[in-house]
Amino acid sequence: MLIGRRARGRFFLNAGRILQSRVLAGGECMKTTNRTVYNSRMINIAVEGNIGSGKTTFLDHFKKFPEVEVCEEPVEKWRNINGYNLLGLMYQDPHRWSLTFQTYVQLTMVKMRTAKQQRPIRLTERSIYSAKYCFVQNLYNCGYMPHSEYTVLTEWFQWLIENLELNLDLIVYLRTSPENCLKRIKERNRSEEAGITAEFLDVLHRLHEDWLIHKQFEVPAKVLVLDGDLSLHDMCKMFDEKKDEILLKNNSHSNCSLQVDTIS
């Protein structure tokens, strides 16, 4: 058991060193005394929300803007890493696969965030913050992840946010009722999501609320709350009406104050 813990510790330490060296080798950042800082002229925005909250609709809407780069969750990577469907395995047996899956989620989210930005505004589906404060937290609260594994992921998360510039300029929170989320999940019919229940979505909803509304966890940017219960047509209309606020065209994007703006 002791050997296993030491091996795991060496794995995370070496992985951190490799990740940092690869980021620095990219030439798209500058190094301060203890943190990697990316080009501050670029805007990074994350769209957050429950499963089925409308994030794909949001990202598809903004793909048409030439100044916007859209980064969707790397679900296909989660479904196939050298032939292993980690997403499916995690849903089938969360006691066994939660740590493995969430470790890979953290890695893929960081790689996506630190990749060279091609356009002035980057919209990202979720973030390393929601992975930790909502999904990892849920696995731990439900007893699927023991405290030892939760501690490992927490320390790994803290190392990443303290050593890499992963902050955001804005978080767009699609605030959607669990009932509507479940309806949309059934309509899109993804095989891995077949077992998702209303109770599970309700728990995730409360965790998003605890994080982005009640601020029980660190909120790294200003939060813009949008009504995710609207119909597809009305959501797209709202996105058009609020596009300047969503894309921060009327604001300094250096690092927004921590507050909640609700728009419906």
Protein Blocks (a to p, Z undefined) as FASTA:
>chain_A
ZZmmmmmmmmmmmmmmmmmmmmmmnopaccdfkbccddfkbccdddeddehilpmmmmmm
mmmpmkbccdddfkklmmogghiafklmmmmmmmlmmmmmmmmmmmmmmmmmmpccfbfb
dcdehjfklmmmmmmmmmmmnopacfklmmmmmmmmmmmmmmpccbdfbdcdddddfklm
mmmmmmnopaklmmpcfklmmmmmmmmmmmmmnopaccfbdcddddfkbcfklmmmmmmm
mmmmmnopmbcfkbpcddddddZZ
